[in-house]
Each structure stands twice: as structure tokens, then as C-alpha cells.
Amino acid sequence: MTPAPLFFRFKDSYSNLPAHFYARVAPVAVAAPRLLLFNPALAEELGLDPVALAPWAHLLFSGNRLPDDAAPIAMVYAGHQFGHFVSRLGDGRAVLLGEVIDRKGRRRDIQLKGSGKTPYSRQGDGRAWLGPVLREYLVSEAMHALGIPTTRALAAVMTGERVLREQPWPGAILTRVAASHIRIGTFEYFAARGDHQAVRLLADHVWARHFPGREVQGDRYLALLQAVTERQAFLVACWMLVGFVHGVMNTDNMTVSGETMDYGPCAFMDTYHTETVFSAIDHWGRYAFGNQPDVAAWNLARLAETLVPIMGLEEKVALERSRAVIHGFSGQFRQFWLDGMRRKLGLGSCVVEDVALIEDLLAVMQTGAADYTLTFRRLCAAAMDASADEAVRGLFAQSAAFDGWMVRWRARLQQDALGIQERYVSMQAVNPAYIPRNHRVAEALDAAVLQGEIGPFERLLTVLRHPFTDQPDMAEYADPPPRSWQRFQTFCGT
């Protein structure tokens, strides 16, 4: 029996660019697809009907059946990986099914990740295994709940096949949704070939897609650099405010849309320390927590290098103005971060002394080995009632310095116009009780991968979808890990 037609109402635009921007390639069918996870709320947001999709979801999100209006492509790009340029990367295990216009009028990509070989696979098998697929599903949805720009997870499918890494693992495919999958590395690919016309076409596409209606003052491509820089400054500030460590900030993993992308070796910091590194392959700490703003600026400088040749300015002027934009990143980031830290500390106004107050707290947290998330969450209650101070103090190995800081903080709160209840509510709205604690993520992934039990994963996902709400029945998910987890490492999983 022939299935009824099924349309996603794709409105593709990237595939209207010249053919050397991508390769037309279909997903490779899998042996026995089984739908493991599905995000009906996101499906509805995209304008899709979850009920109509249900009978075909395992086929659609494995690539065994394509929407009838799909014309899948794999995108080509390059990238600086740990500072070393690789001139040709591309979607080696992913295909873009197409673009939809969601219910809010936003253009969104729908991509299958782990869907088989493409012309850009190099020596890879084009597949993904269950652990990394579930990690990206979980953490990307947690980031969305935290209010941080991110790609989203629509579905996860088991393939019924084994994927060989250091050992055979169950195969899986993630359906990822993004504002676009265009990266800094996409610009680098064409610039490295001296194809300035392609860079110009790509830049025009990005401007129309991600910055429609934005006023241009001066050169359009300099304005693009400014716009992308601002979004990256906001994004990295968001990461820093919740203790997120991306782990692999290569230029091919940094979107020009300003969304967090690729969750391979990522993790959330427990004990606060600026040098925190989780990735097993980041031997020198290039992408350590405290280095993330500088790395973002370095990546943006690589984008600037691709745009300078197409700017309608004399070369020296183009270089000077581009450098000024990149140098301005630190100020933009700093302002976003300071604004966020003031909110975390319950400050509704700005005074010069706030900078020292914030930085001194972080210094005390680092020397006292305090838990980053719990410190700020418990300060919410302390802002209401000094009797709650002891719960915060107990997080510090050395509490004397913290006690001195608390005296200064309380004096600063007295100067602020926010009422006590208003302050408490506003602080709870930005200081999460729940983050993807590394030990909880590992437990959930082990249960799913090693035991075939998805329940712990779904329970954790439910908690993380409401990170700012106290959930008494789930209180243990707010607890820091045992000491044995202090040397926790993450792996790329590709």
C-alpha cells in the first residue's frame, strides 16, 4: 500500500545558492528504525502536526522515508580546529532535509545528524551512536529552557545497527533544528579558495536571513561583521553566566546566527574555576571555561578576514574598521555579562562598585571551591532572609572571605530600589536550580546505552525543562556530584 503524501511545506533558500555550496545527497536507509524520543511541542512550533507525523515518525526521522517535498543537501565548510586550519570539512554525517517557516515566521533548518556518508565524510562512516545523540538532545533542550540561544532537538531514532568506535555501540540519528547551519567555517571555505563572489553571495544570504530589517550604516559587510559579533558576545555571556563549557569552539562549530551548536564534549561546571576543562582532547586548555570569550573573539577575527576583501572600502580602511569591530567584542561581552551578573545578584541598578563586588565573589568562589550553580541559587533565599546565609556559607571550603563579601553585598542591596519580594522572584528567574549535572547526565546515558532503559533520561529531561522552578520530588537533581567526579572528562563521540 502506497503511503499518503506527507509534506513539511519546505521553503528552502540555501539550496538556491550555487551548486558548489553543497552536495545533493539523500540519507542512507537504516536497518530497523525505532523512534526513541520526540518533541511534539517543537514540532507544533515548526508548523508540523505531531498526530499526522506519528505513524511515520520512525521512518521520517531516520531518513528511511523523506517528506515528499524534501530535497536534502549536505553543506560544505572549512574550519580552524584547535587553531589549525582544515580547508575542507562539511556535513560528513548529516543532511539538511529543508527549511520551514515556523508559526512565528522564523526560518528554521531541519537536519538529520548521523544519517550516513556524504561527499564530505572523508574516512568517516557517516553515522552516530546513541550516547552522543542523547547528550545533544538533552543538553540542547536544557539550554533552550535556560533561555540560551541554541539548536533544538526534534527527535532521536535508534537505527537497529551497530556503530563501531572504540567498540560497537547502538546507532542513532538526531533530528536537529537550527536558525541555520551556516558557520564561520562556511565563510572560511570559500575565502580559502579565493572565491570572493561566493563569500559575497553567502554574506548576502546571511544578512537577509538572520538580520532582516536591520539598518545598515556604511559598508554592508562591515555591518554583517558587527551584527554577528554582537550575537556572539551575547551568546558567550549566556554560557558564562550558567557555567557552561562548550569544549570545542572550532570555527566550524560557531554559527553566524548566534546559536549554540554541537554538544560533543560540552559540560556544565560544578566547582567554580576559570581553568575548568572537560574535553579529553583539549590537552592545553584552549577552550577552558575562562578562555571562551577570547576564543570567540579569535574566531570572529577569522570571519573578518573572509569579509575584508569584499568590503566596498579601501583595504587599509577595511582592515582598520574590522579590527575595531573585533576589539569591540570584549566590551560588548563584558556589558552583557555584567548585566547578567547584576541580575544574578539581585541588583536592579548599576553602580561602579558592582564590578569589584562581582569579581570578588568569583575569586572567593574559586579559592573556596564553591559550587557555581548552588551558590547563586542559595543567594536567592539569602537575599530574602539572612537566616539563609548558612546554606550558602556551607558551600565554601573557606568561609571567612565569603563572610566578608556578604557584608558588602548586603550593604549594596540596601542601596538598591528593588523590593525584597521582587528581588527574590527576579533572582530565581535567572539562577537555575537545575543544570545538566555531569554525573546525572552520565547516569542517564549509561542506563539508555548499556541497559536499554530510557526512563532515567526522560526523568532528567523533564527536570531540566523547568530549571528555575523548585521541584521538591526531584530535589536530588540539584545536588553536586560526589568527590569521585572531580576529574570527569567528556569525549567528542564522533
N, C-alpha and C positions, 0 to 999 in steps of 0.2 A: 504493500500500500504506500503510495507516494504521500509524504507529509505535506501539510498545508504550507503555503509560503509564509515565511517569517521575516519581517523587515525591522531593522533598527532605526530606519529613517536617517541613515548616514548622510552627512553634509561635508564631505571631505574637501579639504583645501590644500593640505601639504602635498598630496599626490598630484596637484595641478602644477607644482614646480617641475623643472626639467627632470628628465628620467635619471640623470646621474646623481640625484639627491637620495635615491632609494633603489631597492630592488623589489619587483613584484614577486611575491612568494607566498605560498599557502602553508598553513600549519601542517605538520606531519601527523597523520592519524595515530592514535594510541590504541592499545590492545583492549582494555576494559575500563573505560572511564566511569568514575563514580563521584558524584557531587558530594563534597565533604562540608563545604561552608558556602553560604550565600548571604548576600547583604541586600535584603529586599528594600530597605529604606533608601539605599543608594540607587538601586535600580529605578525606584519611583522618581527620585531626584533627577535621574538622567532621562526621564520620559519613557522608560520601559515598563511593561506590565509584568510584574512578578508572577501573577497567576498564569498568564499566557506562556511565560518562559518555562514554568515549572516542568512540564513533560519533556522538554528538550534541553534543560539546563546542563546536564552532564555531557551532552554532545556539543552544545554551543561553546561551553567554556573549557572544553578540551581541544577544540578545533576539529573534531570529527564531523561536525556539521557547521557550515558557515551561514550567517544570516544571508538571506537572498540578495541583499543589496551590498554585501561586503566586497571590497577589492583590496585584500590585505597587502601590506608592504613591510619591508624591513628597512629601517633608516640607517644611513651611513654617517659616521662621525669619526673623529680622532680624539686625542686626549693626552694630557700630561698626567701620568700615573706615578705618584710619589716623586714628582718633579721631573720625570723623564718622559720625553715626547714620543708617543706612538702614533704614527701618521695615518693608520687605518685600523679602526675598530669596527663599530657598527653593531646593529642588533644581531648578535650571533646566536641568540636563543629566544628571540621574541619577534612577534609580528604585530603590527598595528592593524586591527580589524577595520577601524574607521573612526570618524569624528561625529559626535552627535551634538545637537544644541539642546541643553538641558532646560528644565522648567523655568529657570531664571534667566534664560537667554545666553548662557555661557557655553562656549565651545569646549568640549571635553573629548579627549582621546580614550578609546577603549583598546587595550593591548593585552595579548596573551604572552605570558612570560614562562619559558620552558617548553615551547611548542615545537621544537625540532630545529634541525640545521637550516641555515640560511647562507647566502654567499659570503657573509661576514663571520662565519663560525670559526674560521681558522682551523685549529686542531680540536675544537670542542665538539661535543655530541649534540649540542643544542637543547639539552634537557635540563630540568631542575629536579631536585629531590625534595622530599616533604618537609624536612626541617627548615631550610631557608624560606620556603614558600609560606609556612605557618608563621615564621618570625616576621616576615614582611607584612603579612596580613594583620597580625596582632599589633605590631608597633606602629604601623601607618595609621590604623584606626585609633590607636591610643593618642597619637599625635594630633589627629583631627579633633578628638574630644578635648584635648588641651588647648585648642584654638590656634594651632601652629600650621601654617601652610604646608600641605603635603599631598603626595599622591594618595589615592584611596584603593581599597581592596573590594572588589565586587564579588569574587568567587574564588574558591580553591577546589580543584578536582584531582582526585587520585587517578593515575593513568593505568594501573594494573600492570605496570612494567617496573623493572629494577634499573636504577641508575648507578653506575659504577664511579665512585670517588675513591676514598681510601679503602672502601668496602662497598658492597652492594647496598643501596638504600631504596625505599619505595619512591617511585617517581610521582611528581605532582606538577600541576600547572596553576599559576596565579593569573587571574584577570585583574589588571591594574588600570586605574582611571587617573588621568592627569589633565591639567590645563593644556599641556603639550609635552612632548618628549624631546623638545629641542634643547640642546645643551650648549655650554660654552664650547665643548669639543666639536659640535657640529660646525660652528664658525671656523674652528681651527682646521678642520679637514679641508675646506675649500681654500682657505688662506695659505695653507702649506703648499698648495699646488699652484699658487699664483692666480687662482680663478676669482678675480675681483668681481666679475659680473655675478658669479654665484653668491658671493658674500653679500653683494648688494641686494639680490633677489631675496635671500634669506632674511636679511635685515628688514627689508620692506614687509615681508610676511610676518615677522615677529612683531613689528610695530603695529600693523593693522590688527593682529590677533590679540596681543596682550596689552596694548596701550591705546585702544581706540578712543578718540576724542581728547587725548592729551595734547595740550598746546605745545607747539614747537617754537622755541625761541633760538634762532641761529641755525646751525647745521643740524639736519635731521638725525644723522648717525651719531653725532656727539650727544644729542638728546636721548637717543636709544641707550647709549652707554650710561648716561646719568640715571635713566629710569631703571635699568637692570641693577645698577649699583645700589640704588635706594632700596629695591626689593631684597637684595642680598643682605644689606645691612639690617633690615627688619627681621629677616629670617634667622640670621645667625644670632641676633639679640634674643629672639624667642628661644633658640636652642640653649643659650647660656642661662637664661632665666629659669629653666627647669632642669638643668644639669644633664642635658643630652649631649652625647659624644657620637658624632656621625661615623667616624672611624675610617672613612675612605673618601676624603674630599678631593678626589681627582677631578680634573676639568670635565671629564665625560660623565661625571655624576652630579654636576651642578647645572640645574635648569635655569634658563633665562626667564622663566615665568616666576621664579622665586618660590618654588615648591621644594620641599624636602623629597629627595629621590634616592632610591637604592639603600636598603636597610641590611646589607650583608653583615658587616662586623660592628654594627651600632650597639650602643648600650646606654643606660642611664647611670649616672654616678650615684653611689651611695655616700660614702665618706667624702667630704669635700676636699679636693686637692686640684690645683690648676694643672698639674702634670699627669692627670689621670689618663691612661691609655688602656684600652681593652683589646684592640685588634692584635692578633698574634703575628701579623705580617708588618706591623708598624714598629720596626725594631728601634728606630731612633726618635720616636715620639713626634713625628712630623704633624700628625693630626690629633695631638693631645688636646684635652678639653680647653686649656687656656690658649692654645695656638690657633683655635678656629677662626677668630676674627682676622688674624694676619694672613692665614691661608686663603680666606675668602678674598681679601684684597689682592693677593698674588694671582689668584685665578682670574679676577676681574682685569688685572693688567694684561693677561693673556688675551682676553676678549678685546681689550682696547687695541692691542697690536693687530688684530684682524680688521678692525674698523677704520683705523687711521688712513689706510690707502684709499678708502672710498669716500672719505670726508671731502666736502667741497671747500677745503681750506688749504692754504699754503702749508707744506709739510711741517715746517717748524712750528707754525701756529697750531696745527692739528695735534702735534706731539705735546706741546705745552698745555693745551686745554685738556687733552686726555689725561695727562699726568695729574692735572689739578683735580679732575673728577676722581681718580683713584686715590689721591691723597686725601680727598674729602670723605672717603669711605669711613675712616676711623672716627671722624666727628659725628657722622650720621649714625653709625653703630652705637657710639658712646651715648648719644642722646636717647635712642630707642631703649638701650639697656638701662640708663639711669631712670628714665620714666617708668620702666617696668619694675626696677628695684624699689623705687619710691612707693609704687602701688603695693608691692610685696610687704613693705614695712608699714603700711597704713598711713602714708603721708599724702595728704591731698594738696599740698602746696610745695613750692620749691624754694630752698634757701641754699646758699653756697656751701654751708657746713654739711649738707646731706652727703656730698661726695665722700668726705672723710668718714662719716658715720657708716656708710655702706661698705667702703673698702676696709675699714677697721673690723667690721663684723666678719667679713670674709677671711681676714687674716686670723682672727680669733677662732673661726671655724676650722681653718686649716691646721693651726697648731693644736687645737683641741680635738682633732679627728671627729668632728661632729657630722652627723648625717645631714646632708643638704636639704632634702625634701622635708624631713621631720622638723628641722629647726624652724623653717619658715611656717610650716603648718601649726606648730605649737605656739609660735609667736602670736597667732591669731587670737587664741584664748588669753594669752598674757596681756594683749592689748586691752582686753575687757576687764581682766581681774588679775592683780598682782599675785594672788594666791596660785596662779597657774605657772609662775616663774620656775618653780622647782622642776616641772616636767621638761622645760627647755634646758635648764641647767644640767639635768641628768644626762643630756646628750654629749656633754663636753668632758673630755678626759681631764682638762684643767679648767676649772670653773671660775677662778679668780678674775682672769681677764674678761671673761664673759660678764661677770657681775658688774665690773666697771663699765662695760659697754651698755648694759641695761639701764644704768643710771642716766647715761647720756640720751639713750633712746626715749626714755620716759619724759625727760625734760623737753626733748624735741616734740613729742606728741602733745605736750601741754601748749606748745606754740601753734599747733595746727587747728584749723577750723572744723575738721570732721568731728561729728558726734561719736560717742563710744559705739553705739549700735551700728551706725553707718560704717564706721571703720572696720568693725568685726565682719560685717557682711561683705564689704569690698575686699578685705584681705582673704577671706575664704574663697572668693570668686577667682583669685589669681594664684593661690598657693595650694597645689593639689595635695589631697590626702593619699592618692594612689598614683603610682607610676609603674611602668613595666619593670618591677624589681627583677634583677638578673636571675636570682635563684628561683623565683616563681615562673619566669619565662622558661627556664631550663626544665623545671619540673613538668610544666605543661607540654613542652615539646617532647620530652622523653616519654611521657605517657602516650602521646599520639603516635610517635615514630616507633618506639620499641614495644609498646603493648597494644597498639591499635585502639587506644581509649581516648576519644576526643572530648569527653566530659570535662576534665580539668582545664583544657584550653578554653572551652566555651564559658566556663565559670569565670576564668580570669578575664576573658574578653568582656563579659558582662560588667565586671567591676570597673574595668578601665574605661568603659564608655561613659562613666559618671565620675570622673576623677576628683571633682570638687565637692562631692556630696558624701558626708559621713554615712557609711553603710555598716551598721552595728553587726550584722550577721557575717560580714566579710572583713572585719577589723584586722584579722591576721595578715591580710594582703598589704597593709600599710607598714608592717614591721620590716626593719632592715634585715639583711641576711646574717647568718651565723658567721663567726670569725673565719671559718674554713673557706669562705667565699671571697676573701680579700685579694686573692690572686686570680680572680676569674678572668678568662680570656674568651674572645669571640673570634670567629673564623668567617671568611668570605662566603664559603659554601658553594662556590660556582663549580 
